Amino acid sequence: MAMAASTSASSPHLLLVKSSISFRHSFQCLHRLPASQSWFEAAQINNTSRSITPKSRTSPFCIKAQADAKKEDIVIIGAGIAGLATAVSLQRLGIKSRVLEQAESLRTGGTSLTLFKNGWSVLDAIGVGNELRTQFLEIQGMVIKSEDGNEMRSFNFKDEDESQEVRAVERRILLETLANQLPSDSVSFSSRLVNIQREENGETKLQLQDGSELSAKVVIACDGIGSPVAKWMGFPQPKYVGHCAFRGLGYFPEGQPFNPRVNYIYGKGIRAAYVPVSSTKVYWFVCFNSSSPGPKITDTSLLRQQTNELVRNWPADLLNVIDLTPDDTIIRTPLVDRWLWPVASPPASTGKVVLVGDAWHPMTPNLGQGACCALEDAVVLAKKLAEAVKSEAMSIEEAFRSYQDERWGRVFPLTIRANVVGTLLQWDDPLWCFVRNNIVIPKLVSLGPALEHTNFEFEPLLTN
Ligand SMILES: Cc1cc2nc3c(=O)[nH]c(=O)nc-3n(C[C@H](O)[C@H](O)[C@H](O)COP(=O)(O)OP(=O)(O)OC[C@H]3O[C@@H](n4cnc5c(N)ncnc54)[C@H](O)[C@@H]3O)c2cc1C
């Protein structure tokens, strides 16, 4: 586990108290503000006439600020991909934040994720791309087979788009790499947010499960699919889309035997894939239709048994990868999303509270874009927040609205597209499956246009 994890886990409360002092100190050192005035104080003075939105003025959640509450400037809820990438991006811009994570340590489950070139360009921008590249194989292409093992089509990514870069990364290593960029006291573990309220002075009161409270000037909610902050802001729960996924990470101690490509297998209402991650590890998933999300299963032998039943008699390589998967890496996830309809959906921010990543736009993994988009959000938000903090050109509320305006047009269509692709791929109608296997995939599908969504331009974090 990352150094940050073990250090912070031992004393989360101490860290909450310490951090506002160190924040000011570090920012003043970096940007030579007068010692008596932090950027935040400057921003507050300039924004007094415009900072409270009509919503916050009338909000039933508005309470009187407690003079003795612990104070923080920027609090990020959740040390997942979005939370850590946002904290690192802000740090690159000279801005310190406090990350609150409900778990005792960084998440070790969740197996792997496929990151496309948009994800890699963000990882490069925040300075961890090359460290990760050395640990994960570059995936050259994709082969698609039917459940009886017949190859229907194969693609080479670089033939379709020379700039494409695809790698499956272990989630644990991605999180640790991001966390290691932060000062060791940045993440407070065992810090579960249970209540959030707006205070009269425009700050936000955060109540943690252990009863402790703190006031934050800015809250960046990266608390994932079940985000309590999104709920507080009026978002409905994400919706189950009718299929679930088993995932795991096969381990080949003597070295895995596969070419670096994604191996897709399409059945009727079930699809599976396996993809090499490193010289010894192979990520796989099996996605299947189910009328309900079903109960949470923690018995890993049952998870393995259910997976095997779904793909019995499928190509031997897939079954072998599943066989070589340690029990503790097998998980089952019901797939959900939430469509951000214009007007009907609440905005991504209210006052100085903003949503990032799955907390705002949970999407199904059919395009492999959830984490990539969380990374994109992180750099766009950090850049805008830093501009608001450092100049008088815009308020923090305006920066958050500008983030939403820029990101909505990107994430809403992707959420719909991922959903439609999943629905098509999960169809179990025999006639459709016949047409798919004999006409659509062999003759009609073209990978280049299907990966256009991985083109993503963004302002560099540091301009000099
Ligand atoms: C089956 C599957 C396959 C996927 N494959 C891919 C892929 O190949 N490529 C890709 O780009 N994306 C993929 N995704 C999507 C990707 O996993 C998510 O989009 C990504 O994890 C979102 O990151 P996040 O930081 O927003 O949320 P999370 O990773 O969920 O992190 C949220 C964090 O907040 C913490 N938290 C939650 N509530 C609280 C609270 N109350 N207080 C404090 N902390 C809290 C959680 O413990 C967690 O650490 C896949 C998803 C699934 C389900």
The ligand as a MOL file (V3000), in Angstrom:
LIG
                    3D

  0  0  0     0  0            999 V3000
M  V30 BEGIN CTAB
M  V30 COUNTS 53 58 0 0 0
M  V30 BEGIN ATOM
M  V30 1 C -17.2580 -3.1820 -14.7010 0
M  V30 2 C -16.6070 -1.8450 -14.8840 0
M  V30 3 C -15.5620 -1.7060 -15.7810 0
M  V30 4 C -14.9760 -0.4490 -16.0070 0
M  V30 5 N -13.9840 -0.3440 -16.9260 0
M  V30 6 C -13.4970 0.8800 -17.2310 0
M  V30 7 C -12.4770 1.0260 -18.2180 0
M  V30 8 O -12.0360 0.0450 -18.8130 0
M  V30 9 N -12.0110 2.2700 -18.4970 0
M  V30 10 C -12.5010 3.3820 -17.8610 0
M  V30 11 O -12.0630 4.4990 -18.1600 0
M  V30 12 N -13.4620 3.2690 -16.8990 0
M  V30 13 C -13.9580 2.0590 -16.5740 0
M  V30 14 N -14.9100 1.9260 -15.5990 0
M  V30 15 C -15.3990 3.1380 -14.9180 0
M  V30 16 C -14.4960 3.5620 -13.7790 0
M  V30 17 O -14.3090 2.5010 -12.8720 0
M  V30 18 C -15.1140 4.7450 -13.0520 0
M  V30 19 O -15.5870 5.6840 -13.9720 0
M  V30 20 C -14.0900 5.4160 -12.1460 0
M  V30 21 O -13.7070 4.5270 -11.1260 0
M  V30 22 C -14.6840 6.6810 -11.5420 0
M  V30 23 O -13.7840 7.1920 -10.5960 0
M  V30 24 P -14.3230 8.1030 -9.3970 0
M  V30 25 O -13.1150 8.5400 -8.6760 0
M  V30 26 O -15.2730 9.1030 -9.9320 0
M  V30 27 O -15.1940 7.1120 -8.5050 0
M  V30 28 P -14.6900 5.9020 -7.6130 0
M  V30 29 O -13.5930 5.1890 -8.2730 0
M  V30 30 O -15.9150 5.1060 -7.2740 0
M  V30 31 O -14.1440 6.5740 -6.2950 0
M  V30 32 C -15.0050 7.1570 -5.3440 0
M  V30 33 C -14.2740 7.2210 -4.0130 0
M  V30 34 O -15.0770 7.9490 -3.0950 0
M  V30 35 C -15.1050 7.2590 -1.8610 0
M  V30 36 N -16.3580 7.6260 -1.1760 0
M  V30 37 C -17.6020 7.2930 -1.5420 0
M  V30 38 N -18.4870 7.7830 -0.6590 0
M  V30 39 C -17.7740 8.4440 0.2800 0
M  V30 40 C -18.1400 9.1600 1.4540 0
M  V30 41 N -19.4020 9.2830 1.8530 0
M  V30 42 N -17.1500 9.7350 2.1930 0
M  V30 43 C -15.8440 9.6160 1.8140 0
M  V30 44 N -15.4490 8.9170 0.7220 0
M  V30 45 C -16.4070 8.3540 -0.0390 0
M  V30 46 C -15.0430 5.7950 -2.2640 0
M  V30 47 O -14.6160 4.9640 -1.2000 0
M  V30 48 C -14.0430 5.8420 -3.4080 0
M  V30 49 O -12.7130 5.7320 -2.9770 0
M  V30 50 C -15.4700 0.6790 -15.3200 0
M  V30 51 C -16.5070 0.5400 -14.3880 0
M  V30 52 C -17.0650 -0.7090 -14.1710 0
M  V30 53 C -18.1830 -0.8340 -13.1760 0
M  V30 END ATOM
M  V30 BEGIN BOND
M  V30 1 1 1 2
M  V30 2 1 2 3
M  V30 3 2 2 52
M  V30 4 2 3 4
M  V30 5 1 4 5
M  V30 6 1 4 50
M  V30 7 2 5 6
M  V30 8 1 6 7
M  V30 9 1 6 13
M  V30 10 2 7 8
M  V30 11 1 7 9
M  V30 12 1 9 10
M  V30 13 2 10 11
M  V30 14 1 10 12
M  V30 15 2 12 13
M  V30 16 1 13 14
M  V30 17 1 14 15
M  V30 18 1 14 50
M  V30 19 1 15 16
M  V30 20 1 16 17
M  V30 21 1 16 18
M  V30 22 1 18 19
M  V30 23 1 18 20
M  V30 24 1 20 21
M  V30 25 1 20 22
M  V30 26 1 22 23
M  V30 27 1 23 24
M  V30 28 2 24 25
M  V30 29 1 24 26
M  V30 30 1 24 27
M  V30 31 1 27 28
M  V30 32 2 28 29
M  V30 33 1 28 30
M  V30 34 1 28 31
M  V30 35 1 31 32
M  V30 36 1 32 33
M  V30 37 1 33 34
M  V30 38 1 33 48
M  V30 39 1 34 35
M  V30 40 1 35 36
M  V30 41 1 35 46
M  V30 42 1 36 37
M  V30 43 1 36 45
M  V30 44 2 37 38
M  V30 45 1 38 39
M  V30 46 1 39 40
M  V30 47 2 39 45
M  V30 48 1 40 41
M  V30 49 2 40 42
M  V30 50 1 42 43
M  V30 51 2 43 44
M  V30 52 1 44 45
M  V30 53 1 46 47
M  V30 54 1 46 48
M  V30 55 1 48 49
M  V30 56 2 50 51
M  V30 57 1 51 52
M  V30 58 1 52 53
M  V30 END BOND
M  V30 END CTAB
M  END
